[in-house]
Amino acid sequence: MSRVALVTGGNRGIGLAVARQLAKDGLEVAVTYRSDPPPEFFGVRCDVRDTESVDRAVAEVQERLGPVDVLVANAGITRDRPFLTMSEEEFTDVVDTNLMGSYRVTRRVVRDMMRRRSGRIVMVSSVAGLVGSAGQANYASSKAGLVGLARSLALELSGRGITVNVVAPGWIATDMTSALPEKVTATMHTQVPLGRQGTAEEVAEVVAFLAGEGAGYVTGAVLPVDGGLSLGR
Ligand code: NDP
């Protein structure tokens, strides 16, 4: 029987690329979406800021496909602004989506994984959570929080056959980065040792590795997928 994967925010960007890669690897894939339904895959509407919405979405997936074997907590937003002009709402909204949203979905699927003594959880953090990012105090805090969450869970769930890992993408071509102002992106490639922007598919390959059979002995890892950006040259 195929393993079942749930990807949050799988209707576009990195989430959609991950869903496609996991499907290619033979998993049955469900994705959550908030605005537009996914072009392919079984989609469930879900706002990760709302516990009831998360409960309903996961229940729908379990009903249609069975228990979730692989969770990819990918849904995320940015609300960039210099720290002193960043409102409390802009800070908490980002933390509520990126960190608390991942917490809510993980909490909803993990009990089942514990009972079944197997599971793979991959959290999509960011290089910003590892090295910091000016104008992204809210975002970097939320993404650093994911590392603490994942590594704590890796310890707590290790006896139950569940692995918990983090990918930390750098500068990846999606709607999120296409919204960045020209003056920010103009010099980006000079800061990336590999000299170019990454693709959603390149992140998806790494997520799929962590979700796959070959990564059975990998837990609590934080894997940058950033062309070397976090090396800080
Ligand atoms: P996109 O903006 O292209 O996609 C974001 C996804 O998150 C969408 O599917 C969106 O759903 C979903 N989402 C946002 N808010 C919520 C919410 N409240 N509830 C449910 N779903 C939500 O971004 P990317 O694909 O670029 O980013 C995906 C992940 O990768 C994010 O966590 C991001 O922080 C991380 N990342 C991205 C990098 C990049 O350079 N692109 C770099 C480092 C990390 P909808 O379409 O319905 O709004």
Residues whose N, C-alpha, C, O or C-beta is under 5 A from the ligand:
A	BS01	NDP	G9 G10 N11 R12 G13 I14 G15 Y33 R34 S35 D36 C46 D47 V48 R49 N74 A75 G76 I77 T97 V124 S125 S126 V127 P169 G170 W171 I172 T174 D175 M176 T177
